[in-house]
Amino acid sequence: MHHAFTLADFAVIYSPDFLSHDTGSFHPENAGRLTAVVAALEQAPWADHLDWREPTPLDRRDVDTPIAQLHNPRYIRALEQLAAAGGGQIDGDTVVSGPSYGVARLAVSAWLDGVDYVLETGHSAFVLARPPGHHAVRDRGMGFCLFANAAIAAHYALTQPGIARVAILDWDVHHGNGTQALVEDNAAIAYCSLHQLPGYPGTGHGTETGLHGNVLNLPMAPGSTSADYQGQFEHQVIPFLTAFAPDLLIISAGYDANAADPLASVNLHPQDFGSFTRQCLGVTDKIVFGLEGGYDYGALSQSVLATIKARLGV
């Protein structure tokens, strides 16, 4: 397929190792989520513009220092020991299998690779990793999440040359309580979340604004539509991000706000995420997308495609 114009390469950072975090047969956050997205991306008409990359192996990148900056060393050790003993449950939702500690560390490496790629090339990256991260707090994992991938990536980005401000936009249908808790005291990081409320985990009220006015929570009622989200993007999200003027935007790209998703009651459609992406490109073209939720394989796959397609401009 030949185009009269050249498309920027778009990195997809993925490893089959992410499939070995085993949550059990009936858990919504399962390996099939990634295989569905991979299959859809490989069949996309613009598949030849994707730059598939393996995450930096753990013996070639120190992920433990950035993880330990945000997570309690006692929690990290407990997670390592639980996995080493064959696994178990952190809470009713959050499962650890034998490989999960290593896989969660590799997911962090992938998110850090996403930051590196975007800062080095000016192109975008989609971190197609699991487990997700935005519910993980300093002392424990929860809500399917083990390490706070987006928050770790934001803090890491601030250590890179020329990066003074990093914004995180979380469009997962659930509030990223972990991300917020781990960045809200840092004036160099802004966090904006749209999420269903009431809904899990029950945090993210509009009154939570961070220590520096650097947090914007936009609770969405169950049944919210594309039009409701569009209004919030136009009047709240984009003005907030634009005013912050980030040198890098990290998107906690959860796709469980789709109407088809079994875990929430918001009525978005895959093409809406393309629209959100195009609007974010008006803030900065340095965007790292990282997978969070999204549990209907079809809606998830089509939403990831809509996101990348919007960034490619095809």
Summary of the structure (lengths in Angstrom):
residues: 314
radius of gyration: 17.7
end to end distance: 12.2
largest distance: 55.9
contacts: 1172
relative contact order: 0.15
helix: 39%
strand: 18%
